[in-house]
């Protein structure tokens, strides 16, 4: 009699493949597809807005972010203008973005000598290479602990301080 009771209880449970009315996972919100927002070209950088950041001793180049161009989009992308001054006198100006969650970067536009922008030929996201200035911006300023900063002021403050307090 006791064995029949256990079999009666085990029968319905063994045949049940779902918990409740839904399969496992249906109670969870579906993963949302990431959509990049349209990036508008910023004003060309001005010297008074440049904030220097340290990339390390491996290069003699000097690196700056134009604080007035720094933004954090609703898509989670940190966009900024970077100015790289080589020791030989050449200057490169780029409008770029960093996706913290994916650890990727994108070049939107390149600065021209007439202070205008030329759109980048490649609009693809690429992995951030270790040792690059983008890796430093990612880790030390814009994505501390792999999390995007909340607003542009937070990034500007981190640049002025020499690093984000959460990156330490």
TIFI-631073 format. One record per residue (C-alpha): x negated, y negated, z negated; chain. Coordinates in steps of 0.25 Angstrom, whole numbers, plus 2048, in hexadecimal, padded with zeros to 3 digits. Each point is the difference from the previous one (the first is absolute). Example, Ala and Ser with C-alpha at 12.3 -4.5 7.8 and 13.67 -1.06 7.14 Angstrom:
<sites>
SITE    X    Y    Z  chain
SITE  7CF  812  7E1      A
SITE  7FA  7F2  802      A
</sites>
This chain:
<sites>
SITE    X    Y    Z  chain
SITE  800  800  800      A
SITE  7F5  7F6  7FC      A
SITE  7F9  804  80E      A
SITE  80D  7FD  808      A
SITE  800  7F2  7F9      A
SITE  7F2  7FC  804      A
SITE  803  805  80E      A
SITE  80D  7F8  801      A
SITE  7F8  7F3  7FB      A
SITE  7F4  803  80A      A
SITE  809  802  80C      A
SITE  805  7F2  803      A
SITE  7F3  7FA  7FB      A
SITE  7F7  808  80A      A
SITE  809  7FD  80C      A
SITE  800  7F1  7FD      A
SITE  7F5  7F9  809      A
SITE  804  7F2  7FD      A
SITE  801  7F8  7F3      A
SITE  80D  7F9  800      A
SITE  807  7FD  80D      A
SITE  7F3  7FB  806      A
SITE  7F3  806  804      A
SITE  7F3  7FC  7F8      A
SITE  7FB  7F3  804      A
SITE  80E  7FA  805      A
SITE  801  7F8  7F4      A
SITE  7F4  7F8  803      A
SITE  7FF  7F4  808      A
SITE  7FB  803  80E      A
SITE  7F2  7FB  802      A
SITE  801  7F2  808      A
SITE  7F9  7FE  80D      A
SITE  7F6  7F5  7FE      A
SITE  802  7F5  80A      A
SITE  7F6  7F5  802      A
SITE  805  7F2  800      A
SITE  7FD  7F6  80C      A
SITE  7F3  7F9  7FC      A
SITE  7FF  7F1  804      A
SITE  7F3  7FA  803      A
SITE  7FB  7F6  7F5      A
SITE  7FA  7F3  802      A
SITE  7F1  801  803      A
SITE  7F8  7FF  7F4      A
SITE  7FB  7F4  7F9      A
SITE  7F3  7FF  7F9      A
SITE  806  7FB  7F3      A
SITE  809  80C  7FF      A
SITE  7F5  80A  801      A
SITE  7FD  809  7F4      A
SITE  7F3  808  800      A
SITE  800  80E  7FC      A
SITE  7F4  809  7FD      A
SITE  7FF  80D  809      A
SITE  7F3  804  7F9      A
SITE  7F1  7FF  803      A
SITE  800  809  80C      A
SITE  803  7F4  809      A
SITE  7FB  7F2  802      A
SITE  80D  7FB  806      A
SITE  80A  7F7  7F8      A
SITE  80E  804  7FF      A
SITE  80C  7F7  7FD      A
SITE  80F  801  800      A
SITE  809  7F4  803      A
SITE  809  800  7F4      A
SITE  80B  7F8  807      A
SITE  802  80B  80A      A
SITE  801  80C  7F5      A
SITE  80E  806  800      A
SITE  806  80D  7FB      A
SITE  80B  804  809      A
SITE  80D  807  7FD      A
SITE  7FA  80C  807      A
SITE  7F5  801  7F6      A
SITE  7F5  7FA  809      A
SITE  7F6  7F6  7FB      A
SITE  7FD  7F7  80B      A
SITE  7F4  7F6  800      A
SITE  7F6  7F9  809      A
SITE  7F1  804  7FD      A
SITE  7F4  7F8  805      A
SITE  7F3  806  801      A
SITE  7F4  7F8  801      A
SITE  7F3  807  805      A
SITE  7F2  7FC  7FB      A
SITE  7FD  7FC  80F      A
SITE  80B  7F6  800      A
SITE  80B  808  807      A
SITE  80E  7FF  7FA      A
SITE  80B  80A  802      A
SITE  80F  7FD  7FD      A
SITE  80A  80B  7FF      A
SITE  80F  801  7FC      A
SITE  801  80D  7F9      A
SITE  80A  809  7F8      A
SITE  7FE  80B  7F5      A
SITE  80A  80B  7FD      A
SITE  7FC  804  7F2      A
SITE  808  80D  7FF      A
SITE  7FB  805  80D      A
SITE  7F2  7FA  7FE      A
SITE  800  7FA  80E      A
SITE  7FD  7F3  807      A
SITE  804  7F9  80C      A
SITE  7FA  7F5  808      A
SITE  80B  7F7  805      A
SITE  7F8  7F5  807      A
SITE  7F2  7FB  802      A
SITE  7FC  7F1  7FF      A
SITE  7FB  7F9  80C      A
SITE  7F5  7F5  801      A
SITE  80B  7F5  803      A
SITE  807  804  7F3      A
SITE  80B  808  806      A
SITE  804  80E  7FF      A
SITE  7FF  80C  809      A
SITE  809  80C  7FD      A
SITE  7F8  80D  7FE      A
SITE  800  80A  80B      A
SITE  803  80B  7F6      A
SITE  80C  7FF  7F7      A
SITE  7FE  80D  7FA      A
SITE  7FD  803  7F1      A
SITE  7F3  806  7FD      A
SITE  7FA  806  7F3      A
SITE  7F7  7F6  7F8      A
SITE  7F2  804  801      A
SITE  7F8  802  7F3      A
SITE  7F6  7F5  7FE      A
SITE  807  7F6  809      A
SITE  804  7F2  7FB      A
SITE  80E  805  802      A
SITE  7FD  80C  7F6      A
SITE  7FC  7F5  7F6      A
SITE  80C  7F8  802      A
SITE  809  80C  7FF      A
SITE  7FA  805  7F3      A
SITE  7FB  7F3  7F9      A
SITE  80B  7F6  804      A
SITE  80D  804  807      A
SITE  802  80F  7FC      A
SITE  7FB  802  7F2      A
SITE  802  80F  7FC      A
SITE  806  802  80E      A
SITE  80C  7F7  7FD      A
SITE  804  7F4  808      A
SITE  7FF  7F2  7F9      A
SITE  80E  7FA  7FD      A
SITE  7FD  7F2  806      A
SITE  7F6  7F8  808      A
SITE  7FD  7F8  7F3      A
SITE  7FB  80C  7FA      A
SITE  7F6  803  80B      A
SITE  7FB  7F2  801      A
SITE  7FE  801  7F0      A
SITE  7F8  80D  802      A
SITE  7F8  7FA  80B      A
SITE  7FC  7F3  7F7      A
SITE  7FD  809  7F4      A
SITE  7F7  80A  808      A
SITE  80A  80B  7FF      A
SITE  80D  805  7FC      A
SITE  801  803  7F0      A
SITE  807  80D  803      A
SITE  7F5  805  80A      A
SITE  7F6  801  7F4      A
</sites>
